[in-house]
């Protein structure tokens, strides 16, 4: 029988692995509709006649919808059962992924069905954040959020591998169909009796936090802007690395593998950084600032436009520029233990705005000059690092 300290936890260390795995898969399938258009850009251009700018606008619209509804859904999740909110998000992703190959006949129809998926992503993030806050004791929350945020590069890796393994031999439509199957399986994995997995006692997120005061809205907004700028550059990289690599002379299949490898490094870094922050029992924002700075350097190297610089720069950017998200969520939850879903709903608005603006604006600029696009992307990560540093200073004054 599942209880608060049953065998579903990892022998008492405070992680319910079914909840963690379900959380990772929920975020993966929820964000997949936003990553597939970029990974399949070459094939979509051949069959639907969509250029880089069109792909960027579609991906931007997906995350723009998430930004629009994120604060409201964050507050709603605080009043709902987190398991049902996760299940609805997973099934919504399945519907989006299944509908896309059926109705996408133009830029407009592909864009409309993709935008629908943005609502599911906005629901998935606060639901998963609440689940991990309720089901994981404080000294293991860094690792839990590291696993959760590993889902984003995992989705990028799946999208990248979908090109050589599925889309090239079978057609891009089957990549979406297989994603829908994964989303349905995720919905079935999510627990029904959520309360059985919630951690009780003195080590919950609220009781284990040194202060139960919440972050002032002004600092939450600054954190949201800083995170949004970081995501601006990284989502642009995830969207356009494929076509850029092909342009500089890397083969189409190799470009998909490069995206998958870079995403895999991002996964490893997010999990490792979460494990490390638990060992240090620190807040994480200082590390977030450092990672954003290194990610900015990686994108600047990428802009060199040769095969070696593209490979080295992209791998460096994915490892660090995408390695900070779990630490960031951990920092927000730890600062706002009374209402983690509501607080993360606020900061995720900035993340979604960055995710929307990055592919859209970089796509427009890339049509003229990929070099200029990457310079702008690198600058946004650098400014995001400065804003995280500003928050740390503001908390100490």
Buried (B, 14 or more C-beta within 10 A) or exposed (E): EBEBBEEBBEEEEBBBEBBBBBBBBBBBBBBBBBBBBBBBBBBBBEBBEBBBBBBBBBBBBBBBBBBBBBBEBBBBBBEBBBBBBBBBBBBBBBBBBBBBBEEBEEBEBBBBBBBBBBBBBBBBBBBBBBBBBBBBBBBBBBBBBBBBBBBBBBBBBBBBBBBBBBBBEEBBBBBBBBBBEBBBEBBEBBBEEBEBBBBEEEBBBEEBBEEEEBBEEEBBBBBBBBBBBBBBBBBBBBBBBBBBBBBBEBEBEBBBBBBBBBBBBBBBBBBBBBBBBBEEEBBBBBBBBBBBBBBBBBBBBBBBBEEEBBBBBBBBBBBBBBBBBBBBBBBBBBBBBEBBBBBBBBBBBBBBBBBBBBBBBBBBBBBEEBBEBBBBBBBBBBBBBEBBBBBBEEEEE
